[in-house]
Amino acid sequence: MDPILSIQNLEVEAGRKGKRKTIVKNINIDVQPGEVVALIGESGAGKSTIGLATLGYARPGCHLSGGKILFRGQDIMTMSTAERRQMRGKDIAYVAQSAAAAFNPAHMIGSQIIEAAEIHGVMDRATAKKRMIELCEQMQLPNPDVIGNKFPHQVSGGQLQRLMAVMAMTCGPGLIVFDEPTTAIDVTTQVEVLGSFKDAIANQGASALYVSHDLAVVAQIADRVVVLRHGAMVEEGPVDQIINQPSHDYTKMLMDAARPMPDSDSMTASKAATAPGASTGTSPAASDDQPAPDPDAPLLSIKDMWVQYRDRETNKPFDVLKQINLDITEGEIVGVIGESGSGKSTMARAIAGLTPRKQGDVLMNGVPMYKKVRNRDPLYRQRIQMVHQMPDVAFNPRKTVRHALERPLEFYLKMKPQERYNRVNELMQMVELDPRLADRFPRELSGGQKQRVNLARALAAEPTLVLCDEVTSSLDTVVGAAIIKMIKRLQRKLNITFIFISHDISTVAATADRIAVMYMGEIVEIGPTHEVLQPPSHPYTNLLLKSVPEMRTDWLSDLLASGELEAAAGQVQLAGA
C-alpha cells in the first residue's frame, strides 16, 4: 500500500539569504492510510516545523530548501500557491498549538469553523453547521448547538482547542496535523478528546501526524513514533517499542523526564524557608490612603469572593466563582487543579485585579486590594505578577523579547538603559535561554521558549506573589521539569510565593506544598499535597486522578472499557459537588 504522506530527505533553513542555517535535515517519514505517526522531542527539535511543512508552509524567516513532501503521490513543494491553498483545510488540515492565536477574535467561532467547507465547496452552509454540531458533540463541548455563536474569548482555553479540532475535521481531510492538540485540555476532558480523535481518525479513514511533548498522550494515540533532536531523527519505531524499550540515549532521557505521580513519601507539605534575595517578601510601606500591612497576616487572603459573568445570549449574569476562601502564607507553592472552565484562571485574574469580583475581599498582609488593578497602589501591583496561559497572545508581536522584558524593569524598578540591558540577559539565563534570543521577535521563538520568556517577564518586577496559569502546558517534558526545578529554586532563594494553576496533576503534585481542587467555580477540597492526592478524600479529586494518562499503550482503551471513569463521575454527581 502506498503511503498517503511521504516525506523524503526534507531540509528546512532559517535566516537571511547567504546566512541561512539548516534547522531541519534529512527527514524521512512515511505515513500509511489510517496511521497515526507521532513526532516527539524537546522544544525547538523541529516537530512543528515538519508538521507545517506538510502543508507546504514555513514560518517567517524559514525556507523549505530541499527534499520532497508527497501527498497521495503529488509533491507539495512543487505546487503553485493556488494549488496549496486549495489543498489546505480540505485535504490536509492543521490543528495549531495555540487556538487563541489561530482564531480571529472579531468573528464568532461557528463562522470560522464552517469557513473552509464553504470556500472549498465541500458542503453548503446548513450542512456545514449540522456537521459542526455533530463534531462538537463528539468533542464533549457544552451546548454544542449554540457554542458556535460565541466569540473566542467567551470560551475556556481547553474548549477553544477542541473547537479548533472540530474546524480541522469539518471537511473530512485525508491527513490531519495535530500540533500539541491537548496542551490546554484538562485531564478529564482529555480522555474523551483522545477517544474522539481516535474514533474520528478511524471513522474518516484519515491519517495523522501528531506533534506532542506529552509522552503519555502519545502512548494512547500513536501507532509509530519519530524521535527528533536538533532538527534530525534519532530514533523511529512502533509506539510500544519507543515507550518501553528505547534504544537511543536521548529517547531514554525523554522517557526518564516524563513525570510520574510521586509516592506519598515524596509528597511533603514542607514550606520553603525564608531566604534573602532580590524579592525578600517584606511588606511595602503603606500609602496615605491605605492601612499599614500586618506582618502577622497571611501573604494573601481571599475572603468570600464571588465573580460573575454575563451570558451573551440572554444578558443574564451567572456565577463563575462562588464563595472562594483561601489563605496563602509567604514562601509556599499552592497548586490549583480542576477541569477546564472550573474557574482556575478566573480566580487568578480576580486576584491580579484583571477581572472584577462581584463581592468579597482580596488582601495582601491584611491590606484590602481594590477590585481593579488600575486603582491599586503601584507597590501592590508590583508584588503580584501573572504568567498567562497563552504566550502567543501575551506579547506584542511587533516588539522584541528584550522590549517586553525591559518594560517592567523601567516601570517598577526605574532602571537605566544599561542596567535594563544587563538585567534582561540575567533573566534570560534564569529561565535557561540564550540571552541572544532577547533580540528576536516572539514569532521567532518556539512555543516553549515563549512560555519561558513569559515567566521571565513576571520575574522581572521582583514580585512577592506569582500567579502561574498553565506555565508548563506548552513545554516538553525535559524543559517542563527544568522549569519546575527553577520555580522551586526561586521559592527557596527568593522566598517568592507561587499559585500554580494547572490541569497536569502530576506537575502540581511534584511542585506544590498544598493543593486546592476546583469544580464548577468552587473549591471542593484543599490541603497538603499528600493528603489531597493520596488517598483522595473527595469524589471529584478521585475522578481527576483516574483521568491522568499512564505511560502504557493500552491505558486509554482499558479505562474506557472498564467503566471506572463513568463510575467516578457518578460519585461526583451523588456527592453533589
C-alpha positions as CSV (number, residue, x, y, z in Angstrom):
1,M,0.0,0.0,0.0
2,D,1.3,3.4,-0.9
3,P,1.7,5.9,1.9
4,I,-0.7,8.8,2.0
5,L,2.2,11.0,3.0
6,S,5.9,10.5,2.2
7,I,8.5,13.0,3.5
8,Q,11.8,12.4,1.7
9,N,15.1,14.0,2.7
10,L,13.3,17.1,3.9
11,E,15.5,20.1,4.8
12,V,14.4,23.5,6.2
13,E,16.7,26.5,6.5
14,A,16.3,29.6,8.6
15,G,17.9,33.1,8.3
16,R,18.6,35.6,5.6
17,K,19.9,34.6,2.2
18,G,23.6,34.0,2.4
19,K,23.5,33.4,6.2
20,R,21.0,30.6,6.4
21,K,21.3,27.8,8.9
22,T,19.8,24.3,8.4
23,I,17.3,23.7,11.2
24,V,15.7,20.5,9.9
25,K,17.8,18.0,8.0
26,N,17.4,14.6,6.3
27,I,13.9,13.8,7.5
28,N,12.3,10.7,6.0
29,I,8.8,9.7,7.2
30,D,6.1,7.7,5.6
31,V,2.5,7.8,6.9
32,Q,0.2,5.0,5.8
33,P,-3.6,5.4,5.3
34,G,-5.3,5.4,8.7
35,E,-2.0,5.5,10.6
36,V,-1.0,8.0,13.3
37,V,2.6,8.9,13.5
38,A,3.8,11.0,16.4
39,L,6.7,13.4,16.4
40,I,8.3,13.9,19.8
41,G,11.3,15.8,21.1
42,E,12.3,18.9,23.1
43,S,11.0,22.3,22.3
44,G,12.9,23.5,19.2
45,A,13.6,20.0,17.9
46,G,11.7,20.7,14.7
47,K,8.4,19.0,15.4
48,S,6.1,21.8,14.5
49,T,8.4,22.9,11.6
50,I,7.9,19.4,10.0
51,G,4.2,19.5,10.7
52,L,3.8,22.8,9.0
53,A,6.0,21.7,6.1
54,T,3.4,19.0,5.2
55,L,1.1,21.9,4.3
56,G,3.8,23.5,2.2
57,Y,4.3,26.2,4.8
58,A,7.3,27.6,6.6
59,R,7.4,30.1,9.4
60,P,8.6,33.6,8.6
61,G,12.4,33.5,8.2
62,C,12.4,29.8,7.3
63,H,12.6,28.2,3.9
64,L,11.8,24.7,2.6
65,S,15.2,24.2,1.0
66,G,15.3,20.5,-0.1
67,G,13.7,17.1,-0.4
68,K,10.1,16.1,-1.3
69,I,6.8,16.0,0.5
70,L,4.5,13.7,-1.4
71,F,0.7,13.7,-0.5
72,R,-1.1,11.0,-2.4
73,G,1.8,11.0,-4.8
74,Q,1.8,14.7,-5.5
75,D,4.8,16.8,-4.4
76,I,3.6,19.6,-2.2
77,M,6.9,21.5,-2.6
78,T,6.4,21.9,-6.3
79,M,2.8,23.0,-6.1
80,S,1.7,26.5,-7.0
81,T,0.4,28.8,-4.3
82,A,-3.2,28.3,-5.7
83,E,-2.8,24.5,-5.6
84,R,-1.6,24.6,-2.0
85,R,-4.4,26.9,-0.9
86,Q,-6.9,24.5,-2.5
87,M,-5.4,21.6,-0.6
88,R,-5.2,23.2,2.8
89,G,-8.2,22.6,5.0
90,K,-9.8,20.3,2.5
91,D,-7.2,17.5,2.0
92,I,-4.7,18.3,4.8
93,A,-6.0,20.1,7.9
94,Y,-4.0,21.6,10.8
95,V,-4.8,21.8,14.5
96,A,-2.5,24.5,15.9
97,Q,-0.7,24.5,19.2
98,S,-2.4,27.8,20.3
99,A,-6.0,28.0,19.3
100,A,-6.2,31.5,20.9
101,A,-3.8,32.8,18.2
102,A,-5.4,30.8,15.4
103,F,-9.0,32.1,15.9
104,N,-9.9,35.6,14.8
105,P,-11.2,37.4,17.9
106,A,-13.5,39.6,15.9
107,H,-15.6,36.8,14.4
108,M,-17.9,34.2,16.0
109,I,-16.5,30.7,16.3
110,G,-19.1,29.0,14.2
111,S,-18.5,31.1,11.1
112,Q,-14.8,30.4,11.3
113,I,-15.3,26.6,11.7
114,I,-17.5,26.3,8.6
115,E,-15.5,28.7,6.5
116,A,-13.2,26.1,4.9
117,A,-16.2,23.9,3.9
118,E,-17.9,26.8,2.2
119,I,-14.7,28.1,0.5
120,H,-13.8,24.6,-0.9
121,G,-17.4,23.9,-1.9
122,V,-17.4,20.7,0.2
123,M,-20.9,21.4,1.6
124,D,-23.5,24.2,1.8
125,R,-23.8,26.4,4.9
126,A,-26.7,24.5,6.5
127,T,-24.9,21.1,6.1
128,A,-21.7,22.5,7.4
129,K,-23.4,23.8,10.5
130,K,-25.0,20.4,11.1
131,R,-21.6,18.7,10.7
132,M,-20.1,21.3,13.2
133,I,-22.7,20.5,15.8
134,E,-22.1,16.7,15.4
135,L,-18.3,17.2,15.9
136,C,-18.9,19.4,18.9
137,E,-20.9,16.7,20.5
138,Q,-18.1,14.2,19.8
139,M,-15.6,16.5,21.4
140,Q,-17.8,16.7,24.6
141,L,-18.3,20.5,24.2
142,P,-21.0,22.1,26.3
143,N,-24.2,23.4,24.4
144,P,-22.9,22.2,21.0
145,D,-25.9,23.7,19.2
146,V,-25.1,27.3,20.4
147,I,-21.4,27.3,21.2
148,G,-20.7,28.4,17.6
149,N,-22.5,31.7,18.4
150,K,-19.8,32.7,20.9
151,F,-16.6,34.7,20.3
152,P,-13.2,33.0,21.0
153,H,-12.7,35.0,24.3
154,Q,-16.0,33.7,25.6
155,V,-14.9,30.1,26.0
156,S,-12.1,28.5,28.0
157,G,-8.7,27.6,26.6
158,G,-9.5,23.9,26.6
159,Q,-12.8,24.4,24.8
160,L,-11.2,26.6,22.2
161,Q,-8.6,23.9,21.5
162,R,-11.3,21.3,20.9
163,L,-13.2,23.7,18.7
164,M,-10.1,24.0,16.5
165,A,-10.0,20.2,16.1
166,V,-13.7,20.5,15.1
167,M,-12.7,23.1,12.5
168,A,-10.0,20.8,11.1
169,M,-12.3,17.8,10.8
170,T,-15.3,19.5,9.2
171,C,-14.1,18.9,5.6
172,G,-13.2,15.3,6.2
173,P,-9.5,15.6,5.3
174,G,-7.2,12.7,4.4
175,L,-4.4,13.9,6.7
176,I,-4.7,15.9,9.9
177,V,-1.6,17.5,11.5
178,F,-2.2,17.8,15.3
179,D,0.3,20.3,16.8
180,E,0.0,19.8,20.6
181,P,-3.8,19.5,20.4
182,T,-4.3,18.5,24.1
183,T,-2.0,21.1,25.6
184,A,-4.8,23.3,27.1
185,I,-7.2,20.5,27.9
186,D,-7.8,19.2,31.4
187,V,-7.3,15.5,32.2
188,T,-11.0,14.6,32.5
189,T,-11.7,16.2,29.1
190,Q,-8.5,14.8,27.6
191,V,-9.7,11.2,28.0
192,E,-12.8,11.9,26.0
193,V,-11.0,14.0,23.4
194,L,-8.3,11.4,22.8
195,G,-11.0,8.8,22.4
196,S,-12.8,11.2,20.0
197,F,-9.6,11.8,18.0
198,K,-9.1,8.0,17.6
199,D,-12.7,7.4,16.6
200,A,-12.7,10.4,14.2
201,I,-9.5,9.3,12.5
202,A,-10.8,5.7,12.2
203,N,-14.3,6.8,11.0
204,Q,-12.9,9.2,8.4
205,G,-10.2,6.8,7.3
206,A,-7.8,9.7,7.9
207,S,-4.2,9.6,8.8
208,A,-2.4,11.9,11.2
209,L,0.9,13.5,12.2
210,Y,0.7,14.0,15.9
211,V,3.1,16.6,17.4
212,S,3.4,16.4,21.2
213,H,5.7,16.6,24.2
214,D,3.2,14.6,26.3
215,L,4.6,11.1,26.1
216,A,1.6,9.5,28.0
217,V,-0.7,11.0,25.4
218,V,1.5,9.8,22.6
219,A,1.3,6.3,24.0
220,Q,-2.5,6.3,23.6
221,I,-2.9,7.9,20.2
222,A,0.1,6.9,18.1
223,D,0.9,3.8,16.0
224,R,4.5,4.8,15.4
225,V,6.8,7.4,16.9
226,V,9.6,9.5,15.4
227,V,12.0,11.0,17.9
228,L,13.6,14.3,16.9
229,R,16.5,16.3,18.3
230,H,18.1,19.4,16.9
231,G,16.1,19.0,13.7
232,A,17.3,15.4,13.0
233,M,15.7,12.0,13.5
234,V,17.4,10.0,16.2
235,E,15.0,7.0,16.5
236,E,11.9,5.7,14.9
237,G,9.7,2.7,15.7
238,P,6.3,1.3,16.9
239,V,5.0,3.2,19.9
240,D,5.3,0.3,22.3
241,Q,8.9,-0.1,21.5
242,I,9.7,3.6,21.9
243,I,7.9,3.9,25.2
244,N,9.1,0.6,26.8
245,Q,12.4,-0.2,25.0
246,P,14.0,2.9,23.6
247,S,17.4,2.3,22.1
248,H,18.8,5.8,21.8
249,D,20.2,7.6,24.9
250,Y,18.2,10.8,24.1
251,T,15.0,8.8,23.9
252,K,15.8,7.2,27.2
253,M,16.3,10.7,28.6
254,L,12.9,11.8,27.4
255,M,11.2,8.8,29.0
256,D,13.0,9.4,32.3
257,A,11.9,13.1,32.2
258,A,8.2,12.0,31.9
259,R,6.9,13.0,35.3
260,P,5.2,10.1,37.2
261,M,2.9,10.8,40.2
262,P,5.1,10.9,43.2
263,D,4.6,8.5,46.1
264,S,3.4,9.5,49.5
265,D,7.0,9.8,50.9
266,S,8.0,12.3,48.2
267,M,4.8,14.5,48.6
268,T,5.6,16.5,51.7
269,A,3.9,19.6,52.8
270,S,7.1,21.3,53.8
271,K,7.3,25.0,53.3
272,A,10.3,26.9,52.0
273,A,12.4,28.7,54.5
274,T,12.8,32.5,54.2
275,A,16.0,33.4,52.3
276,P,17.5,36.7,51.2
277,G,17.1,37.7,47.6
278,A,16.1,40.4,45.2
279,S,12.5,39.8,46.3
280,T,12.5,39.4,50.1
281,G,8.8,39.3,50.7
282,T,8.9,42.2,53.1
283,S,5.8,44.3,53.2
284,P,6.0,47.6,51.4
285,A,5.2,50.8,53.1
286,A,1.5,51.7,53.1
287,S,0.3,54.7,51.1
288,D,-1.5,57.5,52.9
289,D,-5.0,56.2,51.9
290,Q,-4.3,52.5,52.8
291,P,-3.9,50.8,56.2
292,A,-0.5,49.6,57.3
293,P,0.3,45.9,56.3
294,D,0.2,43.4,59.1
295,P,3.3,41.2,59.1
296,D,1.5,38.5,61.0
297,A,-1.3,38.2,58.5
298,P,-1.1,35.7,55.6
299,L,0.6,37.0,52.5
300,L,-2.7,36.6,50.5
301,S,-6.2,36.1,51.9
302,I,-9.3,35.6,49.8
303,K,-12.5,36.2,51.7
304,D,-15.9,35.0,50.4
305,M,-15.1,36.0,46.8
306,W,-17.7,35.8,44.1
307,V,-17.2,36.6,40.4
308,Q,-20.0,36.8,37.8
309,Y,-20.0,36.9,34.0
310,R,-22.9,37.9,31.8
311,D,-24.3,35.5,29.2
312,R,-24.1,36.9,25.8
313,E,-27.3,35.3,24.6
314,T,-29.6,36.1,27.5
315,N,-27.7,39.0,29.0
316,K,-28.3,37.3,32.4
317,P,-25.5,37.1,35.0
318,F,-24.2,33.8,36.1
319,D,-21.7,32.8,38.8
320,V,-18.2,31.8,37.7
321,L,-16.7,31.8,41.2
322,K,-18.7,31.1,44.3
323,Q,-17.6,31.8,47.9
324,I,-13.9,31.4,47.4
325,N,-11.9,31.4,50.7
326,L,-8.2,30.8,50.6
327,D,-5.2,31.8,52.8
328,I,-1.7,31.6,51.4
329,T,1.4,32.1,53.5
330,E,4.7,33.6,52.4
331,G,7.1,31.3,50.6
332,E,4.7,28.4,49.8
333,I,3.6,27.0,46.4
334,V,-0.2,26.4,46.2
335,G,-1.4,24.3,43.3
336,V,-4.8,24.7,41.8
337,I,-6.3,21.9,39.8
338,G,-9.7,21.3,38.1
339,E,-11.4,20.9,34.8
340,S,-11.3,23.5,32.0
341,G,-14.0,26.0,32.9
342,S,-13.9,25.3,36.7
343,G,-12.7,28.8,37.5
344,K,-9.0,28.4,38.0
345,S,-7.9,31.1,35.6
346,T,-10.8,33.4,36.6
347,M,-9.6,33.2,40.3
348,A,-6.1,34.2,39.3
349,R,-7.3,37.1,37.2
350,A,-9.5,38.3,40.1
351,I,-6.6,38.1,42.5
352,A,-4.5,40.2,40.0
353,G,-7.3,42.7,39.5
354,L,-7.8,41.9,35.9
355,T,-11.3,40.5,36.4
356,P,-13.6,42.4,38.8
357,R,-15.3,40.5,41.6
358,K,-18.9,40.7,42.5
359,Q,-18.2,40.6,46.2
360,G,-15.6,39.5,48.7
361,D,-12.1,40.7,49.5
362,V,-8.6,40.1,48.4
363,L,-6.0,41.1,51.0
364,M,-2.2,41.2,51.0
365,N,-0.7,41.2,54.5
366,G,-4.1,42.3,55.7
367,V,-4.4,45.2,53.3
368,P,-7.5,45.1,51.0
369,M,-6.8,45.2,47.3
370,Y,-9.0,47.2,45.0
371,K,-11.1,45.2,42.6
372,K,-9.4,46.7,39.5
373,V,-5.7,46.7,39.1
374,R,-5.5,50.3,37.8
375,N,-6.8,51.5,41.2
376,R,-4.2,49.7,43.2
377,D,-1.1,51.2,44.7
378,P,1.9,50.6,42.3
379,L,3.8,48.8,45.1
380,Y,1.0,46.2,45.3
381,R,0.7,46.0,41.5
382,Q,4.4,45.1,41.5
383,R,4.0,42.5,44.2
384,I,1.5,40.4,42.2
385,Q,2.6,39.3,38.8
386,M,0.9,36.8,36.4
387,V,2.3,34.3,33.9
388,H,-0.5,34.0,31.3
389,Q,-1.7,30.6,29.9
390,M,-1.2,31.5,26.3
391,P,2.1,33.2,25.5
392,D,1.1,33.8,21.9
393,V,-1.4,36.5,23.0
394,A,0.7,37.8,25.9
395,F,3.3,39.6,23.8
396,N,3.2,42.5,21.2
397,P,4.3,40.7,18.0
398,R,5.9,43.9,16.7
399,K,8.3,44.3,19.7
400,T,11.3,42.2,20.6
401,V,11.6,40.0,23.6
402,R,14.1,42.5,25.1
403,H,11.5,45.2,24.9
404,A,8.9,43.1,26.7
405,L,11.4,42.3,29.5
406,E,12.6,45.8,29.8
407,R,9.2,47.3,30.4
408,P,8.7,46.1,34.0
409,L,12.3,46.9,34.8
410,E,11.7,50.5,33.7
411,F,8.2,50.9,35.1
412,Y,8.6,49.3,38.5
413,L,12.4,49.4,39.2
414,K,13.3,52.6,37.4
415,M,16.4,51.0,35.9
416,K,18.5,53.0,33.4
417,P,19.2,51.6,29.9
418,Q,22.4,49.8,30.6
419,E,21.0,48.3,33.8
420,R,18.0,47.1,31.9
421,Y,20.1,45.5,29.2
422,N,22.2,43.6,31.8
423,R,19.2,42.5,33.8
424,V,17.4,41.2,30.7
425,N,20.4,39.0,30.0
426,E,20.3,37.7,33.6
427,L,16.6,37.0,33.3
428,M,17.1,35.0,30.1
429,Q,19.7,32.9,31.8
430,M,17.5,32.4,34.8
431,V,14.9,30.7,32.6
432,E,17.6,28.8,30.7
433,L,17.5,30.7,27.4
434,D,20.4,32.1,25.4
435,P,20.5,35.9,26.1
436,R,20.9,36.5,22.3
437,L,17.3,35.4,21.9
438,A,16.2,38.6,23.6
439,D,16.8,40.5,20.4
440,R,14.3,38.3,18.4
441,F,10.6,38.8,17.9
442,P,8.2,36.4,19.7
443,R,7.2,34.7,16.4
444,E,10.9,33.6,16.0
445,L,10.7,31.6,19.2
446,S,9.2,28.1,19.8
447,G,6.2,27.7,22.0
448,G,8.3,26.5,24.9
449,Q,10.8,29.4,24.5
450,K,7.9,31.9,24.5
451,Q,6.5,30.5,27.7
452,R,9.8,30.8,29.4
453,V,10.1,34.4,28.3
454,N,6.6,34.8,29.7
455,L,7.8,33.6,33.1
456,A,10.9,35.8,32.9
457,R,8.8,38.9,32.4
458,A,6.8,38.2,35.5
459,L,10.1,37.7,37.5
460,A,11.5,41.0,36.1
461,A,9.3,43.0,38.5
462,E,10.8,41.1,41.5
463,P,7.3,40.1,42.8
464,T,6.3,38.6,46.1
465,L,3.5,36.5,44.5
466,V,3.5,35.0,41.1
467,L,0.3,33.6,39.5
468,C,1.4,30.8,37.1
469,D,-1.5,29.9,34.8
470,E,-0.6,26.7,33.0
471,V,3.1,27.7,32.9
472,T,4.3,24.3,31.8
473,S,1.4,23.4,29.5
474,S,3.3,24.2,26.2
475,L,6.6,22.8,27.4
476,D,8.1,19.4,26.6
477,T,8.9,17.0,29.5
478,V,12.6,17.9,29.7
479,V,12.1,21.7,29.7
480,G,9.0,21.4,31.9
481,A,11.0,19.5,34.5
482,A,13.6,22.2,34.4
483,I,11.0,25.0,34.8
484,I,9.6,23.2,37.9
485,K,13.1,22.9,39.4
486,M,13.6,26.6,38.7
487,I,10.4,27.6,40.4
488,K,11.2,25.6,43.5
489,R,14.7,27.1,43.4
490,L,13.2,30.6,43.3
491,Q,10.9,29.7,46.1
492,R,13.8,28.8,48.3
493,K,16.3,31.5,47.4
494,L,14.0,34.5,46.9
495,N,11.1,33.4,49.1
496,I,8.7,34.1,46.2
497,T,5.2,32.6,46.7
498,F,3.5,30.9,43.8
499,I,-0.1,30.0,42.9
500,F,0.5,27.2,40.4
501,I,-2.6,26.6,38.2
502,S,-2.5,23.5,36.0
503,H,-4.6,20.7,34.6
504,D,-1.4,18.5,34.8
505,I,-1.9,16.8,38.1
506,S,1.5,15.1,38.1
507,T,3.1,18.5,37.7
508,V,1.2,20.0,40.5
509,A,1.9,17.0,42.7
510,A,5.6,17.4,42.1
511,T,5.6,21.2,42.7
512,A,3.0,22.2,45.3
513,D,3.1,22.3,49.1
514,R,-0.7,22.4,49.2
515,I,-3.4,21.8,46.6
516,A,-6.8,23.4,46.1
517,V,-9.3,21.4,43.9
518,M,-11.8,23.4,42.0
519,Y,-15.1,22.3,40.5
520,M,-17.8,24.5,38.9
521,G,-16.4,27.7,40.5
522,E,-15.9,26.3,44.0
523,I,-13.0,25.0,46.0
524,V,-14.3,21.5,46.9
525,E,-11.1,20.3,48.6
526,I,-7.9,21.9,49.9
527,G,-5.0,20.6,52.0
528,P,-1.4,19.4,51.9
529,T,-0.5,17.7,48.7
530,H,0.0,14.2,50.2
531,E,-3.4,14.4,51.9
532,V,-5.3,15.6,48.9
533,L,-3.9,13.2,46.4
534,Q,-3.1,10.0,48.4
535,P,-5.7,8.7,49.0
536,P,-8.3,11.2,47.6
537,S,-11.0,12.1,50.0
538,H,-13.3,13.9,47.6
539,P,-15.1,12.1,44.7
540,Y,-14.1,14.8,42.2
541,T,-10.4,14.5,43.2
542,N,-10.8,10.8,42.6
543,L,-12.2,11.4,39.1
544,L,-9.3,13.7,38.3
545,L,-6.7,11.1,39.4
546,K,-8.3,8.3,37.4
547,S,-8.1,10.5,34.3
548,V,-4.3,11.1,34.4
549,P,-2.8,9.2,31.4
550,E,-0.3,6.4,32.2
551,M,2.8,5.6,30.3
552,R,1.4,2.4,28.7
553,T,-0.2,2.0,25.3
554,D,-3.4,0.2,26.5
555,W,-4.3,2.7,29.3
556,L,-6.9,4.6,27.4
557,S,-8.7,1.6,25.9
558,D,-8.6,-0.2,29.3
559,L,-10.0,2.8,31.1
560,L,-12.9,3.3,28.6
561,A,-13.7,-0.4,28.6
562,S,-13.6,-0.7,32.4
563,G,-16.3,1.9,33.1
564,E,-14.3,3.3,36.1
565,L,-14.5,6.8,34.7
566,E,-18.2,6.7,34.4
567,A,-18.5,5.3,38.0
568,A,-16.2,8.0,39.3
569,A,-18.3,10.7,37.5
570,G,-21.4,9.2,39.0
571,Q,-19.9,9.5,42.5
572,V,-19.3,13.2,41.9
573,Q,-23.0,13.6,41.0
574,L,-24.1,11.8,44.1
575,A,-21.8,13.9,46.2
576,G,-23.5,17.0,44.8
577,A,-20.1,18.6,44.0
